Amino acid sequence: MAAPRPSTPRSALGRLSLPERNFVAEALRTETVGGVLLLIAAVAALIWANVPALHDSYESVSHFHLGPAALGLHLSVAHWAADGLLAVFFFVAGIELKREFVAGDLRDPKAAALPVVAALCGMAVPALVYTLTSVTGGGSLQGWAVPTATDIAFALAVLAVIGTALPSALRAFLLTLAVVDDLFAILIIAIFFTARIDYAALAGAVVGLVVFWVLLRRGVRGWYVYVPLALVIWGLMYNSGVHATIAGVAMGLMLRCTTREGETQSPGEHVEHLVRPLSAGLAVPLFALFSAGVAISGGALGDVFTRPETLGVVLGLVVGKAAGIFGGTWLTARFTRASLSEDLAWPDVFAVASLAGIGFTVSLLIGELAFDGDPVLTDEVKAAVLTGSLVAALCATVLLKLRNARYRRMYEDEERDEDLDGIPDIYEQDDPAYHLRMAELHDRKAAEHRAIAAAQAAEQGRGRAEVAGGAGEDHDGPA
């Protein structure tokens, strides 16, 4: 009887498959642009809210109400941004998550374990850090969920600003972490921040979701069918008392993300491609514009580090996120026999874990929900989110810059396409046709170099002959 072959250790954070790399690259390009707009919106909000001549206008616009009161939707502009526009953001997050687990590299449970465990630890540890800090200082425990979320757009904007060519495996890891903790953040909102439930409205929203699912399964097409239905579902969900963004993530999870015969793109990928620019370029920046406008002063910043609730948020984002994600990744690799990719080192994982401490969009949303009855504390927690995200960004910048030369070489290797066939060479090493193309290419280059060398040798030979001949013509003696 033959002895069983030992299992080969799996590589953690190894190179992505080509389809996954292409999808991640496109998604990250949109998110990076959205992240830059998010940064601009956040800075604009801080200026608008803190310049004395503009402060009143910011408050007036933020609290201006519009919408049909008869439908229970006469909301402030800030409220529309938080409950309405973020539903678009979570709709995209729902599609991303489903695609990753049914069609992406994470459809393999062993591959999915690493980012999921890392994301869960990256939420649990910040919550624990906040709780310990708040209990020790005698503060409120209501904000335990504030430091649990990662803002992928903001994190990618930081990468764009500091110019770090992060390898695709680490970027995909960061993207997946953000998507998973967005999903769990929305579950936290649904479970812990629902004060009352209107069961009739909730039943109507559920019926609407069932209709949405049936139409999708029957292959019904047309935005004019789904957009009005989505608005009805959103309105019913809002009036039910459950946070309206739940409607967005539920509809996103319903879309089919696998391709069928004759399809080049699944319906989920197609819709995501259309909606992602709206989410990253409009919905999230507008939310930031009306959520990040908190009064900043020397005293307010000092309070961030002295009040237990705000200190807990800062420590949760800066310390808790890094420790949780790094620890979860290490433990998963340790107990699943998954070795870290040979191109990376554990300090790389810690640097990305530090970058995940940028918890802007969802953290601001949870902060508003957690301290809804205390506007002063709400603004202080928002200031703590901004402070913690800034400190996390600075720490990650330093750590990533130390390895930037290595990242750039890896990035260039991933992008190199010497045979100009549109596929990076690193993905064609096992394809004989690629090596034949490269052999032809090298033969052509060698022939060109041989011709150049022969021409240069001939030119040098003519030059030497002219010098020798010229000396003999003018003088009878030796030159």
N, C-alpha and C positions, 0 to 999 in steps of 0.2 A: 504494500500500500504506500503510495507516494506521500511524502510529508507535505503538510499544507504550507503554501507559500506565505511568507510574512507580508502583511499588508503594508503598502507604501504610505509613508506619512504624507498627509495632504498639506499643500502649501497655503498658508494664510496670507491674504492680501497679495496674491499672485496676480499675474497679468490677466486682464479681462479677455473674454472671447471677442472676436472682431465685431459681431453685431452689437454686443453689449457696449463695447468701446465707442462705436459710432453713436449709439443712442445717448450714452452718458455725455459724450462730447457736445452733441447738439443741445441737450438739456442744460448743461452747464454754461454754454455760451449765452443762452437766454437768461439764465439765473444771474450770471455775472453782470449783464447789462442791467437787469432789474435791481441787482444789489447796488450798483452805482447810483441808480435813480433813488433807491431807498436811502442811501447815505445823504444825497442831496435833499430829499424830503425831510429827513430827520434834522439836518442842519437848518433848513428853512424854518421848520417848526420851532426850533429853539430860539432862533433870531426873532421870529414873529411874536413869540410869547414873552420874550425877555426885553425887547426894546420898548421902553415906556410909551412911546408915541404909537406903537402898533399893538400893544397888549390887548386893549379893549376890543379892537377889531377882530383879533384872533378868538377871543371869548365869544363875540357876537356871532361870528361865522360858525364856530364849533357847536354852539347851542341853538342855532337857527333850526326851527322845526319845519318839516315838509312831509307830505305823504297823506294818503286817505285815512282820516281818523275813523271813519265808519268800519274800516277793515282792521283797526287796531295798529295801523302802521304810520301814525303821525309821529315821526321820530326826528331826533336832532341829526345834524350832519355827521357829527362824531359817532352817533349810534348807527347810522346807515353804514358808515365806513367799517365799524367793528362787526356788525351782524350781517350786513349785506355783502360788502366787497370781500370780506374774508371767507365768505362761503365759496367764492370763486377759487380762492387760494386752496381751500381744503378739498374742493372738487378735484383740482389737479393733483393734490397730494394723494387722494384716494386712487386715482388712475395709476399714478406712479407706483404706489405700494402693490396694487394688484398685478401690474405688469411685471414687477420684479419677482413676484412669487409664483406666477403662472407661466411666464415666458422668458424671464431674465435669468441671469446666472444663479439667482437665489431660489430657483425652483428645486434645486438639490438641497434637501434639508440640512446636510452637513455644511454646505456653503452658507446657508441662511442662518445657521446657529450663531456664527461669529458676530455679524452686525446686530442681530436681534438681542443677543445677550449683552453686547456692549451698550446698545441703546437703553435697555432696561436698567442696567447698572448705572448708566449715565443719567438716569432719571431718579433712581432710588437714592443714590448717594447724595446728590444735591438736596433732595427733600430731607434726608437725615441731617445733613449739615445745617440746613435752615432750622429744623426742629430743635436740635441741640443748642444752637446759638440763641434762638428765641426763648427756649425754656430757661437757659442759664441766665439770660438777661431779664426774664419776667415779661416777655413780649407776647404778642398774639400769634397763635399757630395757624391762623387763617391763610397765610401766604405761603404755606409749605410747598405748593405746586408752582410758584412763580419761577424758580430757577431751573425747572426741569426740562425746558424746551430749547432746541438749537435753531437759530435762524440761518438757513443755508444761503439765502441771497446775501445777507450781510457778511457772512463768512467768506463767500466767494468774492465779494467786493473788496474785502481786505486783501485777499490773495492777488486780485488784479492791481491794487494800489501798490503793494510791496513788490510786485513783479516776480513772485515765486512760481516757477514752472513745476507745480506739484504733479507727480506721476499719476496716470489715469486710475491706477488701483487705489491710491489714497483719496483721490477726488471722489471716486465711486463709493468708497467706504464712508466718506463724509456725507455724501448725498443720501445714502441709504440710512445712515444714522438719523439724519434730519427727518426723513420721511417716516421712519418707524416712530420716532418720539413725537412727531406731529400727530400721528394716529393715536398714540397713547395719551397725548395731551388733550385731544378732543374727547376721548373717553373720560378723562378726569373731569373735564368741563361738564360733560353730560351727567356724570354720576354725582359729583360733589358740589356743583354750582347750579343745580336746578332747585329753586326754592319752592315752586308750586307747579302743578301739572293740570292743564285743561285737557281732560281725557277725550273730549269730543274733537278738539282741534288736533290732538295727537293721532287719534284714529283716522281723521281725514288725511293727515300727512302720510300715514302708513298706507292708506288706500292709494294715494297718489304715487307713492313709491312702487307699489305693486303694479299699477298701470304703467309706470315708467319701465319697469322690468319686463312686463309682457310685450310692450311695444318693441323693446330692444330685441327680445327673443324672436319676435315675428319678422324682424328685419325691416321694420318701418323706418324710413329715412325722412330727413327734412328738419332743419332747425326750427321752422315755424310750428312744428309739433312739439318739440322737446323744450324749447325755451319758455313758451307760456306755461307748460306743465311744470317745469322746474320752478318758475316764479310762484305758482300756486302752492307747490310743496313747501317752498321756503317760507311763504307767508303763514301757512298753517303750522309749520314747525315753530316759527317765532311765537305765534299766539298760543302754542301749547305750553310754553314755559321752558321747554328744552331749548338749549342754545341753538340758534338757527343755522350755525355752521355745520351742525350734524347732518342736515339735509344735503349739504354739498359733498361731504365725504361719503355718505351713503350712496348717492347717485354715481359718484366716481367709481366706487367699488363694484357697481353693477355692470359697467361697460365691459364688453368682451375684449380681452387683450391677447388673444391667440389668433393667428392667421389661418384662413381656410384656403382651399385650392383656388387658385386664380387671384388671390389677394397678395399685394405687395406690402400691405400695412393693415394691422388690425383696426377695427373701429375705435378702440380705446386710444391707440397711438395717434390715429388721425385727429380725433377730438382734442387730445392733449396738445398736439402740434399747433392746433388752431387757438386753443384757449390759454396756453402757457404764457404767450406774450402779453395777453390781457391781464393775467394774474400778476406776473413779475413786473410788467411795465406800468400798470395803472392801479390795480386793486391794492397791492401791498404798499406802494409808495403813498397813495392817498390815505390809507389807514395810518401810516407812520406820520403823515403830516398833521393829522388830527388827534394823535395819541402821544406823540413825543414832545408836545409843546408844554413843558413843565418849567416853572420858575426856578432859575438857577442863581444861587448867590453863595457867598462864602459860608454863611451860616447853614444854608441848606446842604451844601456839600459836606460840611462838618458833621451834620446830623446823620448823614448816610453811614458814617463809621462809628456812631455812638448809639444810635437807636437799634435795639435788637432785631426788629423786623427787617430794617434796611440792611444792616450788617449781615444778617442771615442770607439775604438775597445775593449780596456781593460775594460772600464766601461760597455760597452754593454754586454760583456761576463760575467763579475763578478756580476754586479748590475742588469742589464737589464734582463738577463736570469732568475735569481732567483726571481725577482719581478714579471716578466711577467707570469712565470709558476705557481708560488704560487698564484698570484692574479687571474689568469684564473681558477685555480682549485677551489679556494674559492668561486668565483662568480658563477661558474657552480653548485657547491654543494648548494649554498645559494638559487639560483633561480629555481633549479629543485627538491628541497626537498630531495636531496641525502645526507644522513648523512655519516660522515666519519666512516670507519670500527672501531668497538670498540677496535680492537687490535692496532690501530695506533692513533697518535696525529698529530696536525697540524705542530709541529716542524719537524716531519718526512717528511712531504711533502716539507717543506722549505729546508731540507737537500738534498733531491733528486733534487729539483729545482736548488740548488747551484751546484750540481754535473753536471747538464745539461749545465753548463757554460763552460764545456770542449768542445770547438768547433774547433777541429783540422783539420780533413781531408777536409771537404767541405769549411770551413772558409779559409783555405790556397788556395783552388781552386778559390773561389770567389775573394780573395785578388789579385791573379795573373790576373784575368780577369778585375777587376775594375781598376787597375793601370797599365795596360799592357804597356803603353807608357812611364812609369817612373820607371826604374829598381831600383833606389835608394829607392823611396817610397814603391815599392813592397816589397823589403827586410825589410824595417822598419815595414810595416804592418804585414809581416810574424812574425817578432820578437814580435810584439804586440799580435798576436794570441797565440804564445807560452807563453808569459808572462801572458796573461789573463787566458789561460787554466791552467797554473800552480797555479795561485792565486785561481782560482775557485776550483781546486782539493784540495788545502790546506784547504780552508774554509769548503768544504764538508767533508773532513777527520775529522776535529775537531767536526763538528756537528754530524756526524754519529757515531763517537767514544763515544759520550756522551750517545747514546742509544744502544750501541752495545750489552750489556748484554741482553736487552729486545729482540733485533733482533735474537740473538742466540737461546733464548728459543722458539721464534716463529718458527724459522727455524727447530729446533729439533722436534717440534710438527708436522710440515709439513712432515718431513722425517720419523717419527716413523712408523715401520711396525712390530708390535709384533707377528702377526699371520703369518708372512713370506709368504704372498700370492702375493707380488709384488706391492700391492696397499697401499699407506699410510693410516694408520688407521683413520685419520681425515676425509677421504672421504667415510668411510664406516659406519658412525654412524647411518645411517637410514636403514642399511641392517641387517635383523634378522639373516641371516646366519653368518655374522661377529660376532655378539654377541654370537651365539652358539659356534663358533670356540674358541672365547676368554674364554667362560665358561669351555669348555673342557681343554683348556690350563691351566687355573687357577686351575681346579680340579687336573690335573696331578702335577702341582707345589705344591699344598696343600698336596697331597698324599706323594710326595717326602719329603716335610718338616716334615710331621707327622712321616714318617719312620726315618728321621734323628734324630728328637726329641726323639723318642722311643729308638733308638740305643744309643743315648747319655745318656738317663736316665738309661738304663740298665747297661751301662758301669760305670756310677757313683755309682749305687747300688752295683755292684760287688766290686768296690774299697772300699766302706765303710765296706762291709762284711769282706774283706781280712784284713783290718786294725783292726777291732774288734776281729776277730779270732786269729790273730797273737799275740795279747796281752795276750789272755787267755792261749795259749799253753806254753809259756816260763815261766810264773809266776803263782803261785797258788793264789796270791792275786789279787786284782783289777788292771787293766792296769794303 
